[in-house]
Amino acid sequence: MLVVGCGIGGLCTALGLARRGHRVRVFDQSDPFEHTGSGLVLSPNGIRALDRLAPEAGRRVREEAVPGPHTFNYVSHTGQVKVRIPPTDLVARWKAPMVAMRRSLLHRILLDALPKGALRIGSRFLLATETPDTVTATFADGTTAHGDLLVGADGVWSMARKHVGAKRRPRFLGISSMRGITPAPEHSYPGGFFSQGPGLQIFANPLRGGELYWAATLNATEYEWPQLHPEYARERLAALVRDWHAPIPDLVAHTPVDQLVVTDIHDMPTLPRWTTPRVALLGDAAHPMAPFLGQGANAAIEDAAVFCRLVEETLAHDDTPPGRRRAMRAYEAARVSRATRISRMSRRIGMAGQWENRAAIAARDTAMRLAFKYGGDGPDTWLYGYET
Ligand SMILES: Cc1cc2nc3c(=O)[nH]c(=O)nc-3n(C[C@H](O)[C@H](O)[C@H](O)COP(=O)(O)OP(=O)(O)OC[C@H]3O[C@@H](n4cnc5c(N)ncnc54)[C@H](O)[C@@H]3O)c2cc1C
């Protein structure tokens, strides 16, 4: 089995396949730690999926990441608390916690669980060629690799996507993000907060070791922020949040430049196809999504768990080309509507969060208060309760 991309989606797929006895080779164009700066949040659905793929990795995530529940605050940029969410026992309810961690820690945990020698770095995937018996990956250095199936987990700008006939390019949402990690300053929201001002939102969550992970999203034109020198990008963001509530101005100003990650935000309308008889897309390659629900990596882990289960179930009875085709189709059928739903909701929430018009913001905040007060579970049940 060939896996292209050693991001969270590719590594989780490789772990799940290896655990089921498949010989897996993972190819990436770059060292995983070159692009695993900043932090992320894993939610119960993602952690339960990880448990299925690699129980040891699931155990380490619980042990080494910072668990909830915390009191979480939705705050205006002036510091007025809009909604305070009290701690809930997510583990009792969803059989897994919500955790925040450095991305590099999650990568370390996944790589530790990978069979030795399975990863090849410096392999830029160009194209796949299928025959009835095999799939061949061709890389930019002229080398090739053959396998039964190929999983394209090569991220937002996927090359594997072309192989399934996708013509679309990810669409820029008019939003850029800046993320950072800094020693946590003293402040009144130790459990984390989400602050919204006109055209700009900031989320912050504690990490282990007294650090704070934060992520800002701001209205922008494409390429504008990512091409700035990080020091200047930080300076510009610091100017935008100069009058925001504590600890935001300090948080931004004191984040070391080497702990900053600046990216544009893209998503993509649902692709008509994710698979061919021997190639499947997974993670951001299949469904780039806006980050506002914090689900891109969680959805990639879900994809991996469903893919590995369906490959195992189908090939156990019918390890023939039609059997493989059925497994691929079953994977696509199981995942497209779920990923589309998450992606749409994330986009809707995110775009509303970036509004600049004061009347619209006031209406949004009222709707949010009412939703938290009377909305019962909100999205939690379908989002966190999903089983792979
Ligand atoms: C601001 C922000 C905050 C986010 N926060 C969260 C969060 O809290 N929780 C969450 O679940 N998600 C979050 N996400 C989304 C999450 O980061 C992604 O959805 C997730 O990392 C996707 O994983 P992946 O494995 O599909 O792709 P990637 O992580 O992009 O990995 C793709 C890999 O493929 C490699 N690659 C690319 N092209 C090639 C090629 N041609 N040949 C070989 N290798 C190649 C790359 O080097 C890379 O290693 C956030 C995203 C953003 C922008």
The ligand as an ORCA input file, in Angstrom:
! r2SCAN-3c Opt
* xyz 0 1
  C      -5.592     28.158     11.295
  C      -5.873     26.696     11.266
  C      -6.213     26.056     12.439
  C      -6.566     24.693     12.411
  N      -6.912     24.087     13.586
  C      -7.327     22.817     13.573
  C      -7.746     22.182     14.780
  O      -7.690     22.758     15.865
  N      -8.216     20.900     14.705
  C      -8.288     20.233     13.509
  O      -8.776     19.076     13.485
  N      -7.862     20.798     12.349
  C      -7.386     22.066     12.355
  N      -6.944     22.636     11.198
  C      -6.963     21.852      9.945
  C      -5.804     20.863      9.903
  O      -4.579     21.516     10.117
  C      -5.761     20.153      8.536
  O      -7.062     19.828      8.106
  C      -4.938     18.876      8.641
  O      -3.633     19.155      9.083
  C      -4.928     18.160      7.289
  O      -4.096     17.041      7.368
  P      -3.680     16.266      6.039
  O      -2.852     15.129      6.501
  O      -4.876     15.993      5.216
  O      -2.820     17.311      5.195
  P      -1.445     18.026      5.549
  O      -1.260     18.159      7.010
  O      -1.404     19.271      4.734
  O      -0.338     17.018      5.027
  C      -0.075     16.866      3.675
  C       1.325     16.287      3.522
  O       1.528     15.997      2.143
  C       2.797     16.445      1.759
  N       2.740     16.717      0.320
  C       2.047     17.692     -0.311
  N       2.210     17.605     -1.633
  C       3.017     16.534     -1.849
  C       3.567     15.926     -3.013
  N       3.292     16.371     -4.254
  N       4.380     14.849     -2.867
  C       4.677     14.356     -1.627
  N       4.192     14.898     -0.499
  C       3.376     15.971     -0.604
  C       3.078     17.665      2.618
  O       4.471     17.891      2.735
  C       2.425     17.242      3.936
  O       3.322     16.571      4.783
  C      -6.554     23.980     11.197
  C      -6.161     24.622     10.014
  C      -5.812     25.958     10.039
  C      -5.404     26.631      8.762
*
